[in-house]
């Protein structure tokens, strides 16, 4: 899968990860893919809810050494 | 317009004094549905912060112009962002300092009443989580019952009252919140007590809290007497303080009764719960004032913010004390139970001393309502 942009939001706390992700998403075209790295645990529930409410699709979600990784397709 | 912070203590006063407040909760819908700040005259609007990133215009028509608006989120950050956007749009708003995390941690000490010879009994109301802790004060000494994990609140309160903490009790091994009991005892040199039947797996030293144990607080005649009352757990023990108050732990609440399933033994313990509520408690004086370790809904608070009611009134009004058929009682407390408290198995492990999570992890474990009751 081709990732069009990677956003490093590690160390940022709520609401900044989603604020940055939204800004990044605004620069992408529909169907393009954003990868986000975040350490704030609130992201686990906020990212899926944000994606759903803005019509994006979370293709993959994983956790490795406290870093949560989301692969999100722009809707 | 201005953004101001509101502390949990200020919100607590609004809850207790029945003041109005408009809460704009910007957490996820699921989180809001699960657990929010409850107040008799509070109004709510729940819109997740990530739906407001393009602007707050769409919610402005839903905001009141004649009452305080408090923006609430999990840890404060998002509520400040939304509050600033509302301020730019011309509104005076507050945000909750420390968010729901701080609200969950806040304790309001309220005096329940005077005891013999100048003693006092205090209830520490944890509004955000529904936990109730107690301090019996008499003649320079204090006993604490069912302390929550914020040990400094109790230690500092004792300092303010100029009393020495001598005894610390847990009525049972808690499953919904992390106990501060043995940590307070360690720091102050007090004796820590736990029912041995709940303590099979604990990995620290404790004194056995057994039926009939009587402890004197101070030199006066105030007695704290233990009454074995199993059912929520097999070790659950109640206290009678000064022949006036019945501290029921998680066995009997104001508008509900304890659930027997949090240690995975509902079928085994339902008989004990029945025995305690329908026979042991029935033998006690009806004028005892019941002081539970939890409340579930804001309606259980009295006008002064305390959670307390005469035992005789509970026999008349509490549904859980008025189920005649044993079979129906068994069904009520073992079937169709509410969801179990967040992380209750891990919390039991912490209270046994087997897990030692850091502050942040403890906070995460305790998120959400307490859910120790069956209505």
Interface residues (C-beta under 8 A of the other chain):
Chain A: X13 X14 X15 X16 X18 X19 X22 X41 X42 X45 X46 X49 X50 X53 X54
Chain B: X28 X29 X30 X31 X48 X49 X50 X51 X53 X73 X74 X75 X77 X78 X81 X364
